[in-house]
């Protein structure tokens, strides 16, 4: 699993608000400060936290609240960081990749429980300088039968702006409903948060089994509380979600695509999943769902591949990619 985020999502700013006239710190002795700023702002993410201890001026300059708006002001290329998660991030650490510098850095693994194992179908999302891991399905050695997966409600957050010695995952309040294989998207606005929809107890080892659910809830970053929202029109598990900003109607929309819902039987005996080819859309301001037609016709495809959504720059629409075996669709 992977999660990506960009420095361009930071709040707008300019050099004047970051360093008032006459108070610009000396960054590199012997170099003009504007040239030194470009050099330091271009450093790979993996070096920034370590280099903040060099001096007080570097600590101020390389802090995310100062650096990200300044990168935008200097018109530096947007920096996307990609976090790659293993199948069970409590056993193997995730890795952070900075494509601009082709640099890798390892992140700490999630807190490990001696009773839980095989975490799968969790969702990682990024919001500001924080990385979140939500839910998933796993096995509990204390349950019976042992081979039956259960859904998780756990939520963890990692502060990428923290010094390396303090970099650790912190447990946040659980979701109201345990869920794995669900739709999820960050909501980076004034009342920022995370919205989740659908899911169940599906697990990668048993893809045709597990529960389905239609509940929707939203996490408020400021209050640290989960609140229920209007539920999906029908049950969905294995769905994907992303946020779209429609400027013409001043509305943010949460799209939920694909997923499994009802069961059908093959030859009247063997149960099989029914995969939805359509999408549903929630207006975050109106709180109402609307249905969108099928994404493809009968016989063209069976289901979605892995979907990756990259936020658009400067108000542009997001770019949506689907990875299907050796093919990439846009």
ZADO-1210 file (C-alpha; in nm, 4 decimals, padded with zeros to 6 digits):
<atoms>
<atom x="00.0000" y="00.0000" z="00.0000" code="UNK" pos="1"/>
<atom x="00.1168" y="00.3531" z="-00.0674" code="UNK" pos="2"/>
<atom x="00.0262" y="00.7065" z="00.0286" code="UNK" pos="3"/>
<atom x="00.1514" y="01.0223" z="-00.1409" code="UNK" pos="4"/>
<atom x="00.1376" y="01.3882" z="-00.0515" code="UNK" pos="5"/>
<atom x="00.2817" y="01.7146" z="-00.1780" code="UNK" pos="6"/>
<atom x="00.4353" y="02.0248" z="-00.0305" code="UNK" pos="7"/>
<atom x="00.2022" y="02.2286" z="-00.2514" code="UNK" pos="8"/>
<atom x="-00.0873" y="02.1376" z="-00.0222" code="UNK" pos="9"/>
<atom x="00.0596" y="02.3611" z="00.2483" code="UNK" pos="10"/>
<atom x="-00.0964" y="02.6943" z="00.3270" code="UNK" pos="11"/>
<atom x="-00.0140" y="02.9756" z="00.0888" code="UNK" pos="12"/>
<atom x="00.2585" y="03.2091" z="00.2073" code="UNK" pos="13"/>
<atom x="00.5386" y="03.4329" z="00.0951" code="UNK" pos="14"/>
<atom x="00.8885" y="03.5162" z="00.2081" code="UNK" pos="15"/>
<atom x="00.7729" y="03.8417" z="00.3649" code="UNK" pos="16"/>
<atom x="00.5396" y="03.6683" z="00.6107" code="UNK" pos="17"/>
<atom x="00.8011" y="03.4051" z="00.6965" code="UNK" pos="18"/>
<atom x="01.0977" y="03.6385" z="00.7426" code="UNK" pos="19"/>
<atom x="01.0000" y="04.0059" z="00.7916" code="UNK" pos="20"/>
<atom x="01.2187" y="04.2724" z="00.6355" code="UNK" pos="21"/>
<atom x="01.5482" y="04.3138" z="00.8204" code="UNK" pos="22"/>
<atom x="01.5015" y="03.9866" z="01.0116" code="UNK" pos="23"/>
<atom x="01.6031" y="03.7303" z="00.7496" code="UNK" pos="24"/>
<atom x="01.8482" y="03.4964" z="00.9265" code="UNK" pos="25"/>
<atom x="02.1931" y="03.4266" z="00.7868" code="UNK" pos="26"/>
<atom x="02.1640" y="03.0758" z="00.6497" code="UNK" pos="27"/>
<atom x="02.5041" y="03.0024" z="00.4914" code="UNK" pos="28"/>
<atom x="02.7874" y="03.2482" z="00.5684" code="UNK" pos="29"/>
<atom x="02.9382" y="03.3938" z="00.2535" code="UNK" pos="30"/>
<atom x="02.6338" y="03.3298" z="00.0352" code="UNK" pos="31"/>
<atom x="02.3399" y="03.5600" z="-00.0362" code="UNK" pos="32"/>
<atom x="02.0418" y="03.4482" z="00.1697" code="UNK" pos="33"/>
<atom x="01.8173" y="03.4085" z="-00.1351" code="UNK" pos="34"/>
<atom x="02.0675" y="03.1666" z="-00.2919" code="UNK" pos="35"/>
<atom x="02.1114" y="02.9826" z="00.0396" code="UNK" pos="36"/>
<atom x="01.7329" y="02.9553" z="00.0712" code="UNK" pos="37"/>
<atom x="01.7065" y="02.7869" z="-00.2692" code="UNK" pos="38"/>
<atom x="01.9839" y="02.5414" z="-00.1748" code="UNK" pos="39"/>
<atom x="01.8298" y="02.4461" z="00.1605" code="UNK" pos="40"/>
<atom x="01.4749" y="02.4321" z="00.0246" code="UNK" pos="41"/>
<atom x="01.5931" y="02.1821" z="-00.2382" code="UNK" pos="42"/>
<atom x="01.7338" y="01.9344" z="00.0148" code="UNK" pos="43"/>
<atom x="01.5782" y="01.5853" z="00.0236" code="UNK" pos="44"/>
<atom x="01.3170" y="01.5361" z="00.2919" code="UNK" pos="45"/>
<atom x="01.5274" y="01.2593" z="00.4494" code="UNK" pos="46"/>
<atom x="01.8010" y="01.5166" z="00.5340" code="UNK" pos="47"/>
<atom x="01.5874" y="01.8046" z="00.6575" code="UNK" pos="48"/>
<atom x="01.5013" y="01.6851" z="01.0088" code="UNK" pos="49"/>
<atom x="01.8639" y="01.5918" z="01.0824" code="UNK" pos="50"/>
<atom x="02.0026" y="01.9227" z="00.9524" code="UNK" pos="51"/>
<atom x="01.7634" y="02.1336" z="01.1592" code="UNK" pos="52"/>
<atom x="01.9984" y="02.0859" z="01.4564" code="UNK" pos="53"/>
<atom x="02.2822" y="02.2644" z="01.2728" code="UNK" pos="54"/>
<atom x="02.1830" y="02.6133" z="01.3838" code="UNK" pos="55"/>
<atom x="01.8880" y="02.8169" z="01.5063" code="UNK" pos="56"/>
<atom x="01.8399" y="02.9750" z="01.1633" code="UNK" pos="57"/>
<atom x="01.8348" y="02.6325" z="00.9927" code="UNK" pos="58"/>
<atom x="01.5918" y="02.4996" z="01.2501" code="UNK" pos="59"/>
<atom x="01.3566" y="02.7895" z="01.1750" code="UNK" pos="60"/>
<atom x="01.4014" y="02.7705" z="00.7994" code="UNK" pos="61"/>
<atom x="01.3626" y="02.3918" z="00.7656" code="UNK" pos="62"/>
<atom x="01.0516" y="02.3697" z="00.9851" code="UNK" pos="63"/>
<atom x="00.7613" y="02.2490" z="00.7636" code="UNK" pos="64"/>
<atom x="00.5422" y="02.5500" z="00.8472" code="UNK" pos="65"/>
<atom x="00.8134" y="02.7775" z="00.7039" code="UNK" pos="66"/>
<atom x="00.9700" y="02.5604" z="00.4372" code="UNK" pos="67"/>
<atom x="00.6648" y="02.4408" z="00.2453" code="UNK" pos="68"/>
<atom x="00.5113" y="02.7860" z="00.1784" code="UNK" pos="69"/>
<atom x="00.8571" y="02.9187" z="00.0914" code="UNK" pos="70"/>
<atom x="00.9085" y="02.6427" z="-00.1670" code="UNK" pos="71"/>
<atom x="00.5871" y="02.7626" z="-00.3264" code="UNK" pos="72"/>
<atom x="00.6968" y="03.1265" z="-00.3124" code="UNK" pos="73"/>
<atom x="01.0332" y="03.0402" z="-00.4730" code="UNK" pos="74"/>
<atom x="00.8444" y="02.8509" z="-00.7464" code="UNK" pos="75"/>
<atom x="01.0408" y="02.5340" z="-00.6824" code="UNK" pos="76"/>
<atom x="00.8975" y="02.2163" z="-00.8377" code="UNK" pos="77"/>
<atom x="00.6273" y="02.0525" z="-00.6213" code="UNK" pos="78"/>
<atom x="00.7754" y="01.7879" z="-00.3971" code="UNK" pos="79"/>
<atom x="00.5816" y="01.4646" z="-00.3737" code="UNK" pos="80"/>
<atom x="00.6799" y="01.2089" z="-00.1133" code="UNK" pos="81"/>
<atom x="00.5740" y="00.8485" z="-00.1523" code="UNK" pos="82"/>
<atom x="00.5341" y="00.6214" z="00.1485" code="UNK" pos="83"/>
<atom x="00.5438" y="00.2489" z="00.0778" code="UNK" pos="84"/>
<atom x="00.3865" y="00.0138" z="00.3290" code="UNK" pos="85"/>
<atom x="00.4561" y="-00.3605" z="00.3599" code="UNK" pos="86"/>
<atom x="00.1775" y="-00.6139" z="00.3960" code="UNK" pos="87"/>
<atom x="00.1953" y="-00.5909" z="00.7766" code="UNK" pos="88"/>
<atom x="00.3529" y="-00.2584" z="00.8874" code="UNK" pos="89"/>
<atom x="00.3659" y="-00.3726" z="01.2501" code="UNK" pos="90"/>
<atom x="00.6288" y="-00.6318" z="01.1527" code="UNK" pos="91"/>
<atom x="00.8211" y="-00.4547" z="00.8744" code="UNK" pos="92"/>
<atom x="00.8849" y="-00.0788" z="00.8623" code="UNK" pos="93"/>
<atom x="00.7362" y="00.1486" z="00.5954" code="UNK" pos="94"/>
<atom x="00.9715" y="00.3453" z="00.3694" code="UNK" pos="95"/>
<atom x="00.9527" y="00.7058" z="00.2556" code="UNK" pos="96"/>
<atom x="01.0770" y="00.7937" z="-00.0934" code="UNK" pos="97"/>
<atom x="01.1621" y="01.1432" z="-00.2155" code="UNK" pos="98"/>
<atom x="01.1426" y="01.1246" z="-00.5995" code="UNK" pos="99"/>
<atom x="01.3026" y="01.4675" z="-00.6448" code="UNK" pos="100"/>
<atom x="01.6244" y="01.3481" z="-00.4788" code="UNK" pos="101"/>
<atom x="01.5880" y="00.9720" z="-00.5372" code="UNK" pos="102"/>
<atom x="01.6395" y="00.9274" z="-00.1617" code="UNK" pos="103"/>
<atom x="01.4914" y="00.6622" z="00.0674" code="UNK" pos="104"/>
<atom x="01.4399" y="00.6828" z="00.4436" code="UNK" pos="105"/>
<atom x="01.2875" y="00.4213" z="00.6714" code="UNK" pos="106"/>
<atom x="01.0016" y="00.4950" z="00.9104" code="UNK" pos="107"/>
<atom x="00.9296" y="00.3182" z="01.2410" code="UNK" pos="108"/>
<atom x="00.6908" y="00.0206" z="01.2283" code="UNK" pos="109"/>
<atom x="00.3449" y="00.0432" z="01.3804" code="UNK" pos="110"/>
<atom x="00.3131" y="-00.0635" z="01.7450" code="UNK" pos="111"/>
<atom x="00.2997" y="-00.4427" z="01.7523" code="UNK" pos="112"/>
<atom x="00.0553" y="-00.6493" z="01.9587" code="UNK" pos="113"/>
<atom x="00.1580" y="-01.0044" z="02.0558" code="UNK" pos="114"/>
<atom x="-00.1977" y="-01.1228" z="01.9863" code="UNK" pos="115"/>
<atom x="-00.2628" y="-00.9627" z="01.6474" code="UNK" pos="116"/>
<atom x="-00.0957" y="-01.0482" z="01.3183" code="UNK" pos="117"/>
<atom x="-00.1395" y="-01.0330" z="00.9428" code="UNK" pos="118"/>
<atom x="-00.2720" y="-00.6760" z="00.9147" code="UNK" pos="119"/>
<atom x="-00.4128" y="-00.6259" z="00.5653" code="UNK" pos="120"/>
<atom x="-00.6435" y="-00.3870" z="00.3766" code="UNK" pos="121"/>
<atom x="-00.5608" y="-00.0896" z="00.6003" code="UNK" pos="122"/>
<atom x="-00.5630" y="00.2583" z="00.4447" code="UNK" pos="123"/>
<atom x="-00.2735" y="00.5087" z="00.4681" code="UNK" pos="124"/>
<atom x="-00.3476" y="00.8780" z="00.4085" code="UNK" pos="125"/>
<atom x="-00.1465" y="01.1997" z="00.4439" code="UNK" pos="126"/>
<atom x="-00.2760" y="01.5268" z="00.5838" code="UNK" pos="127"/>
<atom x="-00.0364" y="01.8184" z="00.6299" code="UNK" pos="128"/>
<atom x="00.2900" y="01.6927" z="00.7837" code="UNK" pos="129"/>
<atom x="00.1144" y="01.3877" z="00.9312" code="UNK" pos="130"/>
<atom x="00.0811" y="01.0360" z="00.7983" code="UNK" pos="131"/>
<atom x="-00.2138" y="00.8246" z="00.9149" code="UNK" pos="132"/>
<atom x="-00.2806" y="00.4502" z="00.9076" code="UNK" pos="133"/>
<atom x="-00.6430" y="00.3523" z="00.9618" code="UNK" pos="134"/>
<atom x="-00.8254" y="00.0258" z="01.0216" code="UNK" pos="135"/>
<atom x="-00.7608" y="-00.2912" z="00.8286" code="UNK" pos="136"/>
<atom x="-00.8292" y="-00.6588" z="00.8863" code="UNK" pos="137"/>
<atom x="-00.6126" y="-00.8936" z="01.0905" code="UNK" pos="138"/>
<atom x="-00.6148" y="-01.2188" z="01.2831" code="UNK" pos="139"/>
<atom x="-00.6414" y="-01.2439" z="01.6603" code="UNK" pos="140"/>
<atom x="-00.4652" y="-01.5389" z="01.8236" code="UNK" pos="141"/>
<atom x="-00.7133" y="-01.5204" z="02.1140" code="UNK" pos="142"/>
<atom x="-01.0229" y="-01.5605" z="01.8944" code="UNK" pos="143"/>
<atom x="-01.1974" y="-01.8725" z="01.7703" code="UNK" pos="144"/>
<atom x="-01.1751" y="-01.9867" z="01.5019" code="UNK" pos="145"/>
<atom x="-00.8163" y="-01.8637" z="01.4677" code="UNK" pos="146"/>
<atom x="-00.8325" y="-01.8440" z="01.0878" code="UNK" pos="147"/>
<atom x="-01.1258" y="-01.5985" z="01.0832" code="UNK" pos="148"/>
<atom x="-01.0237" y="-01.2344" z="01.0081" code="UNK" pos="149"/>
<atom x="-01.1585" y="-00.9485" z="01.2172" code="UNK" pos="150"/>
<atom x="-01.1776" y="-00.5806" z="01.1321" code="UNK" pos="151"/>
<atom x="-00.9757" y="-00.3158" z="01.3164" code="UNK" pos="152"/>
<atom x="-01.0837" y="00.0303" z="01.4314" code="UNK" pos="153"/>
<atom x="-00.7317" y="00.1431" z="01.5236" code="UNK" pos="154"/>
<atom x="-00.5918" y="00.4757" z="01.3986" code="UNK" pos="155"/>
<atom x="-00.2243" y="00.5737" z="01.4138" code="UNK" pos="156"/>
<atom x="-00.0527" y="00.9015" z="01.3255" code="UNK" pos="157"/>
<atom x="00.3119" y="00.9814" z="01.2492" code="UNK" pos="158"/>
<atom x="00.4411" y="01.3408" z="01.2601" code="UNK" pos="159"/>
<atom x="00.6946" y="01.3712" z="00.9783" code="UNK" pos="160"/>
<atom x="00.8021" y="01.7111" z="01.1112" code="UNK" pos="161"/>
<atom x="00.9252" y="01.5614" z="01.4382" code="UNK" pos="162"/>
<atom x="01.3003" y="01.5252" z="01.5062" code="UNK" pos="163"/>
<atom x="01.4343" y="01.1775" z="01.4175" code="UNK" pos="164"/>
<atom x="01.4684" y="01.0745" z="01.7844" code="UNK" pos="165"/>
<atom x="01.0987" y="01.1530" z="01.8420" code="UNK" pos="166"/>
<atom x="00.9666" y="00.9946" z="01.5225" code="UNK" pos="167"/>
<atom x="00.7065" y="00.7406" z="01.6360" code="UNK" pos="168"/>
<atom x="00.3496" y="00.6328" z="01.5644" code="UNK" pos="169"/>
<atom x="00.0889" y="00.7562" z="01.8128" code="UNK" pos="170"/>
<atom x="-00.2480" y="00.5925" z="01.8724" code="UNK" pos="171"/>
<atom x="-00.5478" y="00.8178" z="01.8114" code="UNK" pos="172"/>
<atom x="-00.9130" y="00.7583" z="01.9068" code="UNK" pos="173"/>
<atom x="-01.0533" y="00.4521" z="01.7323" code="UNK" pos="174"/>
<atom x="-01.3037" y="00.4769" z="01.4490" code="UNK" pos="175"/>
<atom x="-01.6624" y="00.4282" z="01.5609" code="UNK" pos="176"/>
<atom x="-01.6859" y="00.1106" z="01.3501" code="UNK" pos="177"/>
<atom x="-01.4045" y="-00.1382" z="01.2836" code="UNK" pos="178"/>
<atom x="-01.3431" y="-00.1673" z="00.9096" code="UNK" pos="179"/>
<atom x="-01.0950" y="-00.2866" z="00.6525" code="UNK" pos="180"/>
<atom x="-01.0850" y="-00.2523" z="00.2734" code="UNK" pos="181"/>
<atom x="-01.2761" y="00.0784" z="00.2809" code="UNK" pos="182"/>
<atom x="-01.2860" y="00.4108" z="00.0982" code="UNK" pos="183"/>
<atom x="-01.0953" y="00.6927" z="00.2639" code="UNK" pos="184"/>
<atom x="-00.9760" y="01.0459" z="00.1818" code="UNK" pos="185"/>
<atom x="-00.8147" y="01.3371" z="00.3664" code="UNK" pos="186"/>
<atom x="-01.0112" y="01.6626" z="00.3815" code="UNK" pos="187"/>
<atom x="-00.7449" y="01.9397" z="00.3781" code="UNK" pos="188"/>
<atom x="-00.9631" y="02.2442" z="00.4426" code="UNK" pos="189"/>
<atom x="-01.0162" y="02.4816" z="00.7365" code="UNK" pos="190"/>
<atom x="-01.1926" y="02.2071" z="00.9341" code="UNK" pos="191"/>
<atom x="-00.9492" y="01.9435" z="00.8132" code="UNK" pos="192"/>
<atom x="-01.0044" y="01.5798" z="00.8809" code="UNK" pos="193"/>
<atom x="-01.0411" y="01.2346" z="00.7320" code="UNK" pos="194"/>
<atom x="-01.3549" y="01.0718" z="00.5926" code="UNK" pos="195"/>
<atom x="-01.4067" y="00.6939" z="00.5668" code="UNK" pos="196"/>
<atom x="-01.6885" y="00.4937" z="00.4078" code="UNK" pos="197"/>
<atom x="-01.7904" y="00.1310" z="00.3745" code="UNK" pos="198"/>
<atom x="-01.5550" y="-00.1596" z="00.4293" code="UNK" pos="199"/>
<atom x="-01.5875" y="-00.4652" z="00.6471" code="UNK" pos="200"/>
<atom x="-01.3726" y="-00.7562" z="00.7613" code="UNK" pos="201"/>
<atom x="-01.2373" y="-00.8566" z="00.4206" code="UNK" pos="202"/>
<atom x="-00.8794" y="-00.9862" z="00.4210" code="UNK" pos="203"/>
<atom x="-00.6321" y="-01.0429" z="00.1388" code="UNK" pos="204"/>
<atom x="-00.6009" y="-01.4119" z="00.2328" code="UNK" pos="205"/>
<atom x="-00.9794" y="-01.4604" z="00.2115" code="UNK" pos="206"/>
<atom x="-01.0987" y="-01.2127" z="-00.0537" code="UNK" pos="207"/>
<atom x="-01.4381" y="-01.3755" z="-00.1037" code="UNK" pos="208"/>
<atom x="-01.5329" y="-01.3762" z="00.2641" code="UNK" pos="209"/>
<atom x="-01.6014" y="-01.1112" z="00.5213" code="UNK" pos="210"/>
<atom x="-01.8683" y="-00.8615" z="00.6160" code="UNK" pos="211"/>
<atom x="-01.9891" y="-00.5512" z="00.4301" code="UNK" pos="212"/>
<atom x="-02.0995" y="-00.2207" z="00.5762" code="UNK" pos="213"/>
<atom x="-02.2414" y="00.1124" z="00.4597" code="UNK" pos="214"/>
<atom x="-02.1565" y="00.3450" z="00.7484" code="UNK" pos="215"/>
<atom x="-01.9646" y="00.6694" z="00.6929" code="UNK" pos="216"/>
<atom x="-01.7741" y="00.8680" z="00.9542" code="UNK" pos="217"/>
<atom x="-01.5433" y="01.1665" z="00.9655" code="UNK" pos="218"/>
<atom x="-01.2482" y="01.2437" z="01.1916" code="UNK" pos="219"/>
<atom x="-01.1979" y="01.6003" z="01.3124" code="UNK" pos="220"/>
<atom x="-00.8261" y="01.6742" z="01.3529" code="UNK" pos="221"/>
<atom x="-00.8761" y="01.9627" z="01.5971" code="UNK" pos="222"/>
<atom x="-01.1119" y="01.7869" z="01.8377" code="UNK" pos="223"/>
<atom x="-00.9803" y="01.4343" z="01.7846" code="UNK" pos="224"/>
<atom x="-01.3375" y="01.3018" z="01.7558" code="UNK" pos="225"/>
<atom x="-01.5109" y="01.0728" z="01.5076" code="UNK" pos="226"/>
<atom x="-01.8630" y="01.1644" z="01.3971" code="UNK" pos="227"/>
<atom x="-02.1115" y="00.9673" z="01.1919" code="UNK" pos="228"/>
<atom x="-02.2208" y="01.0999" z="00.8522" code="UNK" pos="229"/>
<atom x="-02.4966" y="01.0012" z="00.6101" code="UNK" pos="230"/>
<atom x="-02.4380" y="00.6355" z="00.5181" code="UNK" pos="231"/>
<atom x="-02.3709" y="00.4957" z="00.1719" code="UNK" pos="232"/>
<atom x="-02.6767" y="00.4142" z="-00.0414" code="UNK" pos="233"/>
<atom x="-02.5791" y="00.0440" z="-00.0136" code="UNK" pos="234"/>
<atom x="-02.3149" y="-00.1808" z="00.1370" code="UNK" pos="235"/>
<atom x="-01.9630" y="-00.1598" z="-00.0114" code="UNK" pos="236"/>
<atom x="-01.6336" y="-00.3268" z="00.0768" code="UNK" pos="237"/>
<atom x="-01.3169" y="-00.3178" z="-00.1300" code="UNK" pos="238"/>
<atom x="-01.4042" y="00.0308" z="-00.2591" code="UNK" pos="239"/>
<atom x="-01.1710" y="00.3265" z="-00.3144" code="UNK" pos="240"/>
<atom x="-01.2286" y="00.6925" z="-00.2290" code="UNK" pos="241"/>
<atom x="-01.0890" y="01.0335" z="-00.3157" code="UNK" pos="242"/>
<atom x="-01.1803" y="01.4010" z="-00.2782" code="UNK" pos="243"/>
<atom x="-01.2697" y="01.6353" z="-00.5661" code="UNK" pos="244"/>
<atom x="-01.3036" y="02.0132" z="-00.5301" code="UNK" pos="245"/>
<atom x="-01.5708" y="02.1540" z="-00.7635" code="UNK" pos="246"/>
<atom x="-01.4954" y="02.5244" z="-00.7729" code="UNK" pos="247"/>
<atom x="-01.7880" y="02.6079" z="-01.0020" code="UNK" pos="248"/>
<atom x="-02.0352" y="02.5095" z="-00.7297" code="UNK" pos="249"/>
<atom x="-01.8022" y="02.5739" z="-00.4328" code="UNK" pos="250"/>
<atom x="-01.8432" y="02.2177" z="-00.3145" code="UNK" pos="251"/>
<atom x="-01.6032" y="01.9447" z="-00.2064" code="UNK" pos="252"/>
<atom x="-01.7123" y="01.5956" z="-00.3036" code="UNK" pos="253"/>
<atom x="-01.6108" y="01.2586" z="-00.1660" code="UNK" pos="254"/>
<atom x="-01.6146" y="00.9960" z="-00.4419" code="UNK" pos="255"/>
<atom x="-01.6519" y="00.6250" z="-00.3615" code="UNK" pos="256"/>
<atom x="-01.5901" y="00.3899" z="-00.6538" code="UNK" pos="257"/>
<atom x="-01.6261" y="00.0166" z="-00.7051" code="UNK" pos="258"/>
<atom x="-01.6450" y="-00.2316" z="-00.4218" code="UNK" pos="259"/>
<atom x="-01.8259" y="-00.5509" z="-00.3343" code="UNK" pos="260"/>
<atom x="-02.1828" y="-00.5557" z="-00.2136" code="UNK" pos="261"/>
<atom x="-02.4311" y="-00.8367" z="-00.2561" code="UNK" pos="262"/>
<atom x="-02.3586" y="-01.2063" z="-00.2962" code="UNK" pos="263"/>
<atom x="-02.4639" y="-01.4297" z="-00.5787" code="UNK" pos="264"/>
<atom x="-02.4210" y="-01.8018" z="-00.6232" code="UNK" pos="265"/>
<atom x="-02.2566" y="-01.9989" z="-00.9011" code="UNK" pos="266"/>
<atom x="-02.4693" y="-02.2952" z="-01.0046" code="UNK" pos="267"/>
<atom x="-02.6846" y="-02.2175" z="-00.7034" code="UNK" pos="268"/>
<atom x="-02.4182" y="-02.3489" z="-00.4643" code="UNK" pos="269"/>
<atom x="-02.0859" y="-02.1582" z="-00.4565" code="UNK" pos="270"/>
<atom x="-02.1130" y="-01.8022" z="-00.3165" code="UNK" pos="271"/>
<atom x="-01.9456" y="-01.5268" z="-00.5169" code="UNK" pos="272"/>
<atom x="-01.9102" y="-01.1514" z="-00.4798" code="UNK" pos="273"/>
<atom x="-02.1060" y="-00.8994" z="-00.6844" code="UNK" pos="274"/>
<atom x="-01.8680" y="-00.6199" z="-00.7834" code="UNK" pos="275"/>
<atom x="-02.0162" y="-00.2741" z="-00.8386" code="UNK" pos="276"/>
<atom x="-01.9062" y="-00.0907" z="-01.1519" code="UNK" pos="277"/>
<atom x="-02.0596" y="00.2416" z="-01.0479" code="UNK" pos="278"/>
<atom x="-01.9646" y="00.5248" z="-00.8107" code="UNK" pos="279"/>
<atom x="-02.1458" y="00.7339" z="-00.5513" code="UNK" pos="280"/>
<atom x="-02.0607" y="01.0913" z="-00.4539" code="UNK" pos="281"/>
<atom x="-02.1106" y="01.2710" z="-00.1207" code="UNK" pos="282"/>
<atom x="-02.1297" y="01.6520" z="-00.1133" code="UNK" pos="283"/>
<atom x="-01.9488" y="01.7466" z="00.2061" code="UNK" pos="284"/>
<atom x="-02.1427" y="02.0686" z="00.2418" code="UNK" pos="285"/>
<atom x="-02.4858" y="01.9318" z="00.1535" code="UNK" pos="286"/>
<atom x="-02.4329" y="01.5953" z="00.3224" code="UNK" pos="287"/>
<atom x="-02.6234" y="01.4210" z="00.0418" code="UNK" pos="288"/>
<atom x="-02.5227" y="01.1296" z="-00.1796" code="UNK" pos="289"/>
<atom x="-02.5787" y="01.1104" z="-00.5537" code="UNK" pos="290"/>
<atom x="-02.5211" y="00.8105" z="-00.7763" code="UNK" pos="291"/>
<atom x="-02.2979" y="00.8050" z="-01.0848" code="UNK" pos="292"/>
<atom x="-02.3422" y="00.5582" z="-01.3691" code="UNK" pos="293"/>
<atom x="-02.1267" y="00.2575" z="-01.4417" code="UNK" pos="294"/>
<atom x="-01.7594" y="00.3206" z="-01.5140" code="UNK" pos="295"/>
<atom x="-01.7577" y="00.0592" z="-01.7914" code="UNK" pos="296"/>
<atom x="-02.0008" y="-00.1617" z="-01.9761" code="UNK" pos="297"/>
<atom x="-02.0786" y="-00.5238" z="-01.9020" code="UNK" pos="298"/>
<atom x="-01.8005" y="-00.7463" z="-02.0338" code="UNK" pos="299"/>
<atom x="-01.5385" y="-00.4697" z="-02.0640" code="UNK" pos="300"/>
<atom x="-01.3881" y="-00.5164" z="-01.7189" code="UNK" pos="301"/>
<atom x="-01.4625" y="-00.7056" z="-01.4034" code="UNK" pos="302"/>
<atom x="-01.3397" y="-00.4613" z="-01.1393" code="UNK" pos="303"/>
<atom x="-01.1067" y="-00.1752" z="-01.0574" code="UNK" pos="304"/>
<atom x="-00.7349" y="-00.2164" z="-01.0235" code="UNK" pos="305"/>
<atom x="-00.5416" y="-00.0305" z="-00.7549" code="UNK" pos="306"/>
<atom x="-00.6297" y="00.3397" z="-00.7739" code="UNK" pos="307"/>
<atom x="-00.3877" y="00.6235" z="-00.6947" code="UNK" pos="308"/>
<atom x="-00.5066" y="00.9851" z="-00.6769" code="UNK" pos="309"/>
<atom x="-00.2598" y="01.2740" z="-00.7038" code="UNK" pos="310"/>
<atom x="-00.3818" y="01.6162" z="-00.5903" code="UNK" pos="311"/>
<atom x="-00.3999" y="01.8782" z="-00.8637" code="UNK" pos="312"/>
<atom x="-00.1713" y="02.1812" z="-00.8512" code="UNK" pos="313"/>
<atom x="-00.3010" y="02.5404" z="-00.8279" code="UNK" pos="314"/>
<atom x="-00.6668" y="02.4436" z="-00.8234" code="UNK" pos="315"/>
<atom x="-00.6455" y="02.1928" z="-01.1063" code="UNK" pos="316"/>
<atom x="-00.8525" y="01.8746" z="-01.0973" code="UNK" pos="317"/>
<atom x="-00.6839" y="01.5724" z="-00.9372" code="UNK" pos="318"/>
<atom x="-00.5193" y="01.3122" z="-01.1568" code="UNK" pos="319"/>
<atom x="-00.6492" y="00.9581" z="-01.1132" code="UNK" pos="320"/>
<atom x="-00.4396" y="00.6570" z="-01.2103" code="UNK" pos="321"/>
<atom x="-00.5406" y="00.2915" z="-01.2044" code="UNK" pos="322"/>
<atom x="-00.2776" y="00.0200" z="-01.1857" code="UNK" pos="323"/>
<atom x="-00.3874" y="-00.3074" z="-01.3403" code="UNK" pos="324"/>
<atom x="-00.1163" y="-00.5732" z="-01.3641" code="UNK" pos="325"/>
<atom x="00.1323" y="-00.4315" z="-01.6159" code="UNK" pos="326"/>
<atom x="-00.0979" y="-00.1541" z="-01.7394" code="UNK" pos="327"/>
<atom x="-00.1467" y="00.1990" z="-01.6061" code="UNK" pos="328"/>
<atom x="-00.4685" y="00.3839" z="-01.6894" code="UNK" pos="329"/>
<atom x="-00.5183" y="00.7583" z="-01.6414" code="UNK" pos="330"/>
</atoms>
